[in-house]
């Protein structure tokens, strides 16, 4: 299972690289169903000037369009950074089966770091969570990006 986790996290890292090239915080995500990527996304918050254009939401929207359903049962989401509260809610509401993320977000992560969105007993869907997949690579992409941002200032 770890091999396929690595494979799909590398796909999410490719999306993060696309974000970085656009000057966006390098977060990438992919939705996988039956071993195939059916939705890809990366942060577009600055490009679109919208707080709603996080990598996870972009990938979920593309997967839903491909499946012609907002219900992403039997789908897994791979994301390079621990999702925020907004994205955590969308993951639960879209019925994602498994969330796999690379590195934690101590300031805004809502899976383990701040809130624990996925563990709310009042929500009607449970998401299985795996963290730390390619953690060092996912973290380095972010660290390098912010070092460059500070250097330019």
Protein Blocks (a to p, Z undefined) as FASTA:
>chain_A
ZZmmmmmmmmmmmmmmmmmmnopacddddddeehiafbdcddfklmnopaklcfklmmmm
mmmmmnopablghiacddfbdcdfklmmmmmmnopabdcdfbdcfklpcklmmmcfklmm
kbcbdcdddehiaklmmmmmmmmmmmmmmmmZZ
